[in-house]
């Protein structure tokens, strides 16, 4: 754990891990989407519209996983003050928000043919929309605290932990409350989804997760490079001022 | 000394997390009725809403209950949840997933005669995803395939 917190060692690992995640992720996601969109059979009731599941479910998972990443990094930041933790949280925010938005958009496009409506205010849809707004709020707070003196990351870390309360609410919203959205098809070791849909869905989830990991690593490298460049500029300005 | 501060933060944060999760669960528990998107037939029958109040009724469309009335545009069916049954009428276009034996959410009002008059129907699909070809199998064949996937 402490070993990974060293930025120099992190950069050495990220240099080869990032393209590896991206490469395998793009290949897996492309193959899985081809499988799901062109090879999987139409569903009994929904027909062809079922195919949107292969984008919707990975996006939903990564929207939630992104915030779980922010929460885990925030916890590490608050307890151990690792220099990389705040950077990891910032790396998760944008891809997490993008996947949450993709989940909401594909869900809306799916809802029209399947349910007969673009949007309803049921527990699942509302809590997922709240997650998107939490991402926006977190990014604004993170930027504001970075701009303030010393680049404090304490406030976004606390926000990241408090916001994590929404994640179990999203997950259990369809179990606790009657909702328009279906209950989960895949639970611990069980699937109400036939293999013809399940396997391409799992492949797409794996592929998009690897892409997500690659994007987070790339963003962390960019943030570290930014900080190094800024520190170098500051040193230069100081030494010039000394003359 | 540094180790101590670190442990103190860890304990403090864990306590804060437990309190936070507890508060979240309590709030969700308090919301458990209010946050439901619709009433099920059992709730409608046990405690009928005022006739003019807009409510949503959700449940399964009872098999064999769907029929078109004499005027040719009104459909009538029964929504059930295994405990109670509520007759529903509706005029308009139904979503393509609206079929007998499947889930439905009806928006409308309870009529005085105990019939729910719907203004809008939303189909609700369940967690089961089955390829179309399997529909043509016999029930035993399909059950075997489903058993294999589980």
Interface residues (C-beta under 8 A of the other chain):
Chain A: X40 X41 X42 X43 X44 X45 X46 X47 X50 X53 X75 X78 X79 X80 X113 X114 X115 X116 X117 X120 X121 X122 X123 X161 X162 X165 X168 X169 X172 X173 X176 X177 X178 X179 X180 X182 X183 X184 X185 X190 X191 X192 X193 X194 X195 X196 X197 X198
Chain B: X6 X9 X10 X13 X16 X17 X20 X21 X23 X24 X28 X31 X32 X35 X36 X37 X38 X39 X40 X58 X94 X95 X96 X97 X98 X99 X102 X105 X120 X121 X122 X123 X124 X125 X126 X127 X128 X129 X130 X131 X132 X133 X134 X135 X145 X146 X149 X150
